[in-house]
Amino acid sequence: MKLINIGFGNMVSANRLITIVSPESAPIKRIIQEARDRGVLIDATYGRRTRAVLIMDSDHVILSAIQPETVANRLNVEEEEDEEIDE
């Protein structure tokens, strides 16, 4: 299982991640509110500003305080390391 650090020592499974988006748009804000109402919102910001929203295949929505680009870079670096190990 591949884990990605989403800030403050919190990790998510790379295999279960569907998308990483910015929280500014109205549709994403709606997704966050609907997840909160359904009880599937995970707030991993530790009280800081939400900068990335991760949508998982289990229908959970995770809030992170690090930039979406940073999460994506961590995912890409981990995939490259795995490819090097396989060779």
URNOR-V968319 format. One record per residue. N is the residue number from 1. SS is DSSP state (helix for helix, strand for strand, loop for the rest). OMEGA is omega in whole degrees, -180 to 180 (none if undefined). BURIAL is 1 if it has 24 or more other ideal C-beta (glycine too) atoms within 12 Angstrom, else 0. Layout:
n:N ss:SS omega:OMEGA burial:BURIAL
n:N ss:SS omega:OMEGA burial:BURIAL
//
This chain:
n:1 ss:loop omega:179 burial:0
n:2 ss:loop omega:179 burial:0
n:3 ss:strand omega:178 burial:0
n:4 ss:strand omega:176 burial:1
n:5 ss:strand omega:179 burial:0
n:6 ss:strand omega:177 burial:1
n:7 ss:strand omega:177 burial:1
n:8 ss:loop omega:178 burial:0
n:9 ss:loop omega:178 burial:0
n:10 ss:strand omega:-178 burial:1
n:11 ss:strand omega:173 burial:1
n:12 ss:strand omega:179 burial:1
n:13 ss:strand omega:180 burial:0
n:14 ss:helix omega:-178 burial:1
n:15 ss:helix omega:-177 burial:0
n:16 ss:helix omega:-177 burial:0
n:17 ss:strand omega:178 burial:1
n:18 ss:strand omega:-177 burial:0
n:19 ss:strand omega:175 burial:0
n:20 ss:strand omega:-177 burial:1
n:21 ss:strand omega:176 burial:1
n:22 ss:loop omega:-174 burial:1
n:23 ss:loop omega:-172 burial:1
n:24 ss:loop omega:-173 burial:0
n:25 ss:loop omega:-179 burial:0
n:26 ss:helix omega:179 burial:0
n:27 ss:helix omega:179 burial:0
n:28 ss:helix omega:176 burial:1
n:29 ss:helix omega:177 burial:0
n:30 ss:helix omega:177 burial:0
n:31 ss:helix omega:180 burial:1
n:32 ss:helix omega:-179 burial:1
n:33 ss:helix omega:179 burial:0
n:34 ss:helix omega:178 burial:0
n:35 ss:helix omega:178 burial:1
n:36 ss:helix omega:-179 burial:0
n:37 ss:helix omega:-180 burial:0
n:38 ss:helix omega:179 burial:0
n:39 ss:loop omega:-180 burial:0
n:40 ss:loop omega:178 burial:0
n:41 ss:strand omega:176 burial:1
n:42 ss:strand omega:-178 burial:1
n:43 ss:strand omega:-180 burial:1
n:44 ss:strand omega:-177 burial:1
n:45 ss:loop omega:-177 burial:1
n:46 ss:loop omega:176 burial:0
n:47 ss:loop omega:179 burial:0
n:48 ss:loop omega:-179 burial:0
n:49 ss:loop omega:177 burial:0
n:50 ss:loop omega:180 burial:1
n:51 ss:loop omega:178 burial:1
n:52 ss:strand omega:176 burial:1
n:53 ss:strand omega:-180 burial:1
n:54 ss:strand omega:179 burial:1
n:55 ss:strand omega:-175 burial:1
n:56 ss:strand omega:-179 burial:1
n:57 ss:loop omega:178 burial:0
n:58 ss:loop omega:-178 burial:0
n:59 ss:loop omega:174 burial:0
n:60 ss:loop omega:176 burial:1
n:61 ss:strand omega:-177 burial:1
n:62 ss:strand omega:177 burial:1
n:63 ss:strand omega:180 burial:1
n:64 ss:strand omega:-179 burial:1
n:65 ss:loop omega:177 burial:1
n:66 ss:loop omega:-175 burial:1
n:67 ss:loop omega:177 burial:0
n:68 ss:helix omega:179 burial:1
n:69 ss:helix omega:180 burial:0
n:70 ss:helix omega:178 burial:0
n:71 ss:helix omega:-180 burial:1
n:72 ss:helix omega:178 burial:1
n:73 ss:helix omega:178 burial:0
n:74 ss:helix omega:177 burial:1
n:75 ss:helix omega:-179 burial:1
n:76 ss:helix omega:179 burial:0
n:77 ss:helix omega:-180 burial:0
n:78 ss:helix omega:179 burial:1
n:79 ss:helix omega:178 burial:0
n:80 ss:helix omega:178 burial:0
n:81 ss:helix omega:180 burial:0
n:82 ss:helix omega:178 burial:0
n:83 ss:helix omega:179 burial:0
n:84 ss:helix omega:179 burial:0
n:85 ss:helix omega:-179 burial:0
n:86 ss:helix omega:-176 burial:0
n:87 ss:loop omega:none burial:0
//
